[in-house]
């Protein structure tokens, strides 16, 4: 396809040295190669995305943004290893540390969602206490 593309690109230069039928032949070959390449890409994409037996009828990753551990292992093995290696250092309870064989417990920092949950819980508790104080207020 590269050769025929250059022939089509440099038409004047080509026709200085070769007859017209070679240019017409290159144009015909280039046309059918383009059709074959397009069909190959379409069929390949359809199989990989839609008709692949491992993910049929559809991969939900484009909707949810999540992959199962099996999909992650099959398609992104090195990334999964990196994530697992990072999780090895995050021990939360002593039971986990004892199960792994270590005795050291590493503190776990709260995630953004947990911090948000704590602040909402604190706000709810404050409002509840305030309402209780209003109910219990007897005046001066």
C-alpha positions in Angstrom: 0.0 0.0 0.0 2.9 2.3 0.6 4.3 1.8 -2.9 1.0 2.4 -4.6 0.4 5.4 -2.3 3.6 7.0 -3.4 2.8 6.2 -7.1 -0.6 8.0 -6.6 1.0 10.8 -4.7 3.7 11.5 -7.3 1.6 10.9 -10.4 3.4 13.3 -12.7 6.9 12.0 -11.8 5.7 8.4 -12.2 4.2 9.0 -15.6 7.5 10.6 -16.9 9.1 7.1 -16.6 6.3 4.6 -16.8 3.3 4.0 -19.0 -0.3 5.1 -18.0 -1.5 1.5 -17.5 1.0 1.1 -14.5 -0.6 4.2 -12.9 -4.1 2.8 -13.4 -3.0 -0.6 -12.0 -1.5 1.1 -8.9 -4.8 3.1 -8.4 -6.8 -0.1 -8.7 -4.5 -2.0 -6.3 -4.5 0.9 -3.8 -8.3 1.1 -3.9 -8.9 -2.6 -3.2 -6.2 -2.6 -0.5 -7.9 0.2 1.2 -11.2 -1.7 1.2 -9.6 -4.8 2.5 -7.8 -2.8 5.3 -11.1 -1.1 6.3 -13.0 -4.4 6.4 -10.2 -6.0 8.4 -10.2 -3.3 10.9 -14.0 -3.4 11.2 -14.1 -7.2 11.6 -11.2 -7.2 14.0 -12.9 -4.5 16.1 -16.2 -6.3 16.1 -14.6 -9.5 17.3 -12.5 -7.9 20.0 -15.3 -5.7 21.3 -18.6 -7.5 20.6 -18.2 -11.2 19.5 -15.2 -12.2 21.7 -16.5 -15.2 23.7 -14.7 -14.0 26.8 -16.8 -10.8 27.0 -19.9 -11.6 24.9 -22.4 -9.9 24.6 -20.5 -6.8 25.7 -17.7 -5.5 27.9 -19.3 -3.3 30.6 -16.0 -1.5 31.2 -16.9 1.4 29.0 -20.0 2.0 31.1 -18.9 1.3 34.6 -15.2 2.0 34.3 -14.4 -1.1 36.3 -12.8 -4.4 35.3 -13.1 -7.7 37.2 -9.8 -9.2 38.6 -9.9 -11.8 35.8 -10.3 -9.2 33.1 -7.5 -7.2 34.7 -5.3 -10.2 34.8 -5.9 -11.1 31.1 -5.7 -7.6 29.7 -3.6 -5.6 32.1 -1.4 -8.1 33.9 1.5 -5.7 34.8 -0.9 -3.0 36.1 -2.6 -5.7 38.3 0.7 -6.8 39.7 1.6 -3.2 40.5 -1.7 -2.7 42.3 -1.4 -5.9 44.3 2.2 -5.0 45.3 0.9 -1.6 46.6 -1.8 -3.3 48.6 0.6 -5.6 50.3 1.9 -2.8 52.5 -1.6 -1.7 53.6 -2.4 -3.9 56.6 -5.3 -2.8 58.6 -5.9 -5.2 61.5 -3.6 -7.4 63.5 -5.4 -10.5 62.2 -4.3 -9.6 58.6 -0.7 -9.0 59.8 -0.7 -12.3 61.6 -2.1 -14.1 58.6 0.6 -12.7 56.4 3.2 -13.6 58.9 4.2 -10.2 60.1 3.5 -8.7 63.5 3.6 -5.0 62.5 0.3 -3.2 62.0 0.5 -0.3 59.6 -2.1 2.5 60.2 -4.6 3.0 57.4 -5.5 6.6 56.4 -9.1 7.2 55.8 -10.1 7.5 52.2 -11.9 10.6 50.8 -15.2 8.9 51.0 -14.6 7.9 54.6 -13.6 11.5 55.5 -16.7 12.8 53.8 -18.8 10.2 55.7 -17.2 11.3 59.0 -17.9 14.9 58.4 -21.5 14.2 57.5 -21.8 12.0 60.6 -20.3 14.8 62.8 -22.8 17.3 61.2 -25.7 15.0 61.8 -24.6 14.4 65.4 -24.3 18.1 66.0 -27.7 18.8 64.6 -29.2 16.0 66.7 -27.6 17.3 69.9 -28.8 20.8 69.1 -32.3 19.6 68.6 -32.1 17.6 71.9 -30.9 20.7 73.7 -33.8 22.7 72.3 -36.2 20.1 73.5 -34.6 19.9 77.0 -34.4 23.7 77.4 -36.6 24.9 80.2 -35.9 28.6 79.9 -34.2 30.8 82.4 
